[in-house]
Amino acid sequence: MAVKAYLVPFAFSGCLALAAWNGLSWLVGPRLVPTPWQTLGALGQIAGEWPSWRDMAITMFRGGSGLALATAAAVVTALPAGRSVRIMSLLSPVVAALQACPPILWISLLLVWAGQGNGVPLGVVFASIFPPLFANIAQGAASLDKRLLDMARVHGVGRLKTIRHIIWPGVYPYLLAGLSYALGACWKITAVAEFLGSSDGMGSRLYWSYRMLDLPRLFAWALILVIMGMLLELLVVRPLRGLQKG
């Protein structure tokens, strides 16, 4: 019953989207909006091509690597910032500047500095994901009970035990909240960065399908991105949110 309740909203939304897709294709013509069956044909061609699987793996690697780097940097900087007003005042302008810059700015700069390749998507994901992760983890560190930390220090509790039994349990829900957002966002940011600034990956495949006006293939790649994003939401983001509530 739980699995059924879990999947019903997605099945309903999928049927609604399919009906709207069919109606739009009938209204404007399949040359502008390919039918679902034309898109499925292109999807079958993509599934039979090894380079397509390689590009999917490249996109997942870039998104995951950018997220891992941003998470590590956020943990290292946000924990002391959350416990120290001075450190927070020093780091806040940098974090605010990163948050204020749109991804297109980082794409433009990284294309000049690093050229096409892994550098652009990794850099854009890092710059876009780091600020919200930093803010969440710093808030968790600031909310730690100072009395518990003082008690651990007075009784000579080791640093590792303090981190494991006091700091980590207090910060963990805030980290989960940041990761649940970051996991959903890094996927889309990676595709946009590849579309504008990479010669491979799923975003690049979208770009070349658009340039060649191969609309069935364009829709097929878009469908792959949507399906993978939904699987990420179902299998990773929602369980993380459930852990956060628990």
C-alpha positions in Angstrom: 0.0 0.0 0.0 2.9 2.4 0.8 4.5 1.8 -2.5 1.2 2.3 -4.3 0.5 5.6 -2.5 4.1 6.6 -3.4 3.7 6.0 -7.1 0.1 7.1 -7.8 0.9 10.8 -7.9 3.7 10.2 -10.4 1.5 7.9 -12.6 -1.3 10.4 -12.6 1.1 13.3 -13.5 2.6 11.1 -16.3 -0.8 10.3 -17.8 -1.7 14.0 -17.7 1.6 15.0 -19.3 1.2 12.4 -22.0 -2.3 13.6 -22.8 -1.2 17.2 -23.0 1.8 16.1 -25.2 -0.5 14.3 -27.6 -2.9 17.2 -27.8 -0.1 19.7 -28.5 1.4 17.5 -31.2 -2.0 17.2 -32.9 -2.5 21.0 -32.6 0.8 22.3 -33.9 1.9 19.3 -35.9 4.5 16.6 -35.4 7.2 18.6 -37.1 7.3 21.1 -34.3 6.2 18.8 -31.4 7.0 15.1 -32.2 4.5 12.6 -31.0 5.3 10.4 -28.0 5.7 7.5 -30.5 8.3 9.4 -32.6 10.1 10.3 -29.4 10.1 6.7 -28.2 11.6 5.7 -31.6 14.4 8.2 -31.1 14.8 7.0 -27.5 15.3 3.4 -28.8 18.0 4.7 -31.2 19.7 6.5 -28.3 19.6 3.4 -26.1 21.3 1.4 -28.8 24.3 3.8 -29.1 27.3 3.3 -26.8 28.3 7.1 -27.0 24.9 8.0 -25.6 25.5 5.8 -22.5 28.9 7.4 -22.1 27.4 10.9 -22.2 24.9 9.9 -19.5 27.7 8.6 -17.3 29.7 11.8 -17.9 26.8 13.9 -16.8 26.2 11.8 -13.7 29.9 11.9 -12.8 30.1 15.7 -13.2 27.0 16.3 -11.2 28.0 13.9 -8.4 31.6 15.2 -8.3 30.5 18.9 -8.1 28.0 18.0 -5.3 30.7 16.0 -3.4 33.2 18.9 -3.6 30.6 21.5 -2.6 29.4 19.3 0.3 33.0 18.8 1.6 33.9 22.5 1.3 30.6 23.5 3.0 31.2 21.1 6.0 34.8 22.3 6.4 33.9 26.0 6.4 30.4 26.1 7.8 31.0 24.2 11.0 33.6 26.7 12.4 31.6 29.6 10.9 28.4 28.5 12.7 30.3 28.4 16.0 32.2 31.7 15.6 30.7 35.1 14.8 34.1 36.3 13.6 34.6 33.5 11.1 31.0 33.9 9.9 31.6 37.6 9.3 34.7 36.9 7.3 33.1 34.2 5.1 29.6 35.6 4.7 30.6 38.1 1.9 32.2 35.4 -0.1 29.2 33.1 0.2 26.8 35.9 -0.6 28.8 36.8 -3.7 28.7 33.2 -4.9 24.9 33.0 -4.2 24.3 36.3 -6.1 26.1 35.2 -9.3 23.8 33.4 -11.8 25.1 30.2 -13.4 25.4 31.8 -16.8 28.2 34.1 -15.4 30.2 31.1 -14.1 29.7 29.3 -17.4 31.1 32.3 -19.3 34.1 32.8 -17.1 34.9 29.1 -16.9 34.7 28.8 -20.6 37.4 31.5 -20.9 39.5 30.1 -18.0 39.2 26.3 -18.5 37.8 25.8 -21.9 35.3 23.0 -22.7 35.4 19.9 -20.6 34.8 18.9 -17.0 35.9 22.2 -15.6 32.8 24.2 -16.6 30.1 21.8 -15.2 32.0 21.0 -12.1 32.7 24.7 -11.4 29.2 25.8 -12.0 27.7 23.1 -9.8 30.1 23.9 -7.0 29.5 27.6 -7.2 25.7 27.1 -7.3 25.4 24.4 -4.6 28.0 25.5 -2.1 26.1 28.6 -0.7 22.8 26.8 0.3 24.8 23.9 1.8 27.0 26.4 3.7 23.9 28.2 5.1 22.2 25.0 6.2 25.3 23.5 7.9 26.2 26.8 9.5 22.7 27.1 10.9 22.9 23.6 12.3 26.3 24.4 13.9 25.0 27.6 15.4 22.0 25.8 17.0 24.2 23.3 18.9 23.7 23.4 22.6 26.6 25.3 24.1 26.1 23.7 27.5 26.7 20.2 26.1 29.9 21.4 24.4 31.1 23.0 27.6 30.2 19.9 29.6 32.2 17.7 27.2 35.2 20.1 27.5 35.0 20.2 31.3 34.9 16.4 31.5 37.7 15.9 29.1 35.7 14.2 26.4 37.9 13.7 23.3 37.4 15.7 20.1 36.3 12.7 18.1 33.7 11.7 20.6 32.4 15.2 20.8 32.0 15.4 17.0 30.4 11.9 16.9 27.9 12.3 19.8 27.2 16.0 20.0 28.2 17.9 16.8 27.2 15.3 14.2 23.7 14.5 15.6 23.0 18.3 15.8 24.2 19.2 12.4 22.9 16.1 10.5 19.3 17.2 10.0 20.5 20.5 8.6 22.9 18.7 6.3 20.1 16.5 5.0 17.9 19.5 4.3 20.7 21.1 2.3 21.4 17.8 0.4 17.8 17.2 -0.5 17.8 20.6 -2.3 21.3 20.2 -3.7 20.7 16.7 -5.2 17.7 18.0 -7.2 19.4 21.3 -8.3 22.8 19.9 -9.3 21.2 17.7 -11.9 19.6 20.6 -13.7 22.7 22.9 -13.3 24.9 20.2 -14.8 22.7 19.9 -17.9 22.6 23.6 -18.4 26.4 24.0 -18.0 26.9 21.2 -20.6 24.4 22.7 -23.0 26.3 26.0 -23.0 29.8 25.1 -22.3 30.8 21.4 -23.0 31.4 19.2 -25.9 30.1 16.0 -24.3 27.5 15.0 -21.7 23.7 15.0 -21.9 23.4 18.8 -22.1 25.7 18.8 -25.1 23.5 16.1 -26.8 20.5 18.4 -26.2 22.4 21.3 -27.8 23.4 19.4 -30.9 19.9 18.0 -31.3 18.6 21.6 -31.2 21.2 22.8 -33.7 20.4 20.0 -36.1 16.6 20.6 -35.6 16.3 16.9 -34.8 13.2 17.4 -32.6 12.4 13.7 -31.9 16.0 13.3 -30.6 15.7 16.5 -28.7 12.5 15.4 -27.0 14.1 12.0 -26.3 17.1 13.5 -24.5 14.8 15.8 -22.6 12.7 12.8 -21.6 15.8 11.0 -20.4 16.7 14.0 -18.3 13.2 14.1 -16.8 13.1 10.4 -16.1 16.5 10.4 -14.4 15.5 13.5 -12.4 12.3 11.8 -11.2 14.3 8.6 -10.3 16.6 10.8 -8.3 13.7 12.4 -6.5 12.1 9.0 -5.8 15.1 7.0 -4.8 17.4 9.7 -3.1 15.8 13.0 -2.4 12.5 11.8 -0.9 14.2 9.3 1.4 16.6 12.0 2.6 13.6 14.3 3.4 12.0 11.4 5.2 15.2 11.0 7.3 15.1 14.7 8.0 11.6 14.5 9.3 12.4 11.4 11.3 
